[in-house]
Amino acid sequence: MDEVKSLVSAVRNGLAGLADPEKAPSMQAYMKSEMPFLGVASPPRAALVKRVYAEHPLPDRVSFSTAVLTLWREAEFREERYAAIALSGHRAYARWQDGDLLGLYEEMIVTGAWWDYVDEVAIRRIGPILRAEPETVTTRMLTWAYDEDRWRRRTSVICQIGAKGGTDTDLLTRAVEANIDDKDFFLRKGIGWALREYAKTEPDWVRAFVTAHPALSPLSRKEALKHLGE
């Protein structure tokens, strides 16, 4: 697909042109990343992909998915994967944000296996699809809540962040309860984060939930009640 090759090449060349070798090591160290960085900060990277994606439109769902996965799978630098995530949520392709993309996002979550990738995909990609297709995605999230992979489980917990009044409290409850005894930091932090965000909409529900679940870790409890004066 010529359109895919052109887009991928433009992203790679553009990132290479913005690279700052002096910043790259500290960025890699901060993110505890095995994959190296080019040293491209977020603002210039965002400006680059905005321009490139406008100049290289993709004609159909197949080319869109192929471009995202090519950038993701063939990435040699972390910024290329950030570019893949940005492309996956580009507004020009909003019409393809549906349950058929869950497999693509699952791959990004499992192979990315770190919070900077997973949180964006969980909240800004899977979350909206969940709200649009609850009968399909809820079942998947409930399965993920018990998965061996901690990043699938974290996704099941945090995917409704930002849903506000549209939050499925049964799903949130079941996802949290499935992981309440896990000692993993990212799961405990994710549980607290999800509850804290929902507390902005339904503080009494969160207070009652915390009271009814004494097994919540101190970290989860602290995060959940952070803005409730408790």
HELIX and SHEET records of a PDB file:
HELIX    1   1 ASP A    2  LEU A   18  1                                  17    
HELIX    2   2 ALA A   24  MET A   31  1                                   8    
HELIX    3   3 SER A   42  GLU A   55  1                                  14    
HELIX    4   4 ARG A   61  ARG A   73  1                                  13    
HELIX    5   5 ARG A   78  SER A   88  1                                  11    
HELIX    6   6 ARG A   91  TRP A   96  5                                   6    
HELIX    7   7 GLY A   99  LEU A  101  5                                   3    
HELIX    8   8 LEU A  102  GLY A  112  1                                  11    
HELIX    9   9 TRP A  115  VAL A  121  1                                   7    
HELIX   10  10 ALA A  122  ILE A  126  3                                   5    
HELIX   11  11 GLY A  127  ALA A  132  1                                   6    
HELIX   12  12 PRO A  134  TRP A  144  1                                  11    
HELIX   13  13 ARG A  150  ILE A  158  1                                   9    
HELIX   14  14 LYS A  164  GLY A  166  5                                   3    
HELIX   15  15 THR A  169  ASN A  179  1                                  11    
HELIX   16  16 PHE A  185  ALA A  199  1                                  15    
HELIX   17  17 PRO A  203  ALA A  212  1                                  10    
HELIX   18  18 PRO A  218  ALA A  224  1                                   7    
END                                                                             
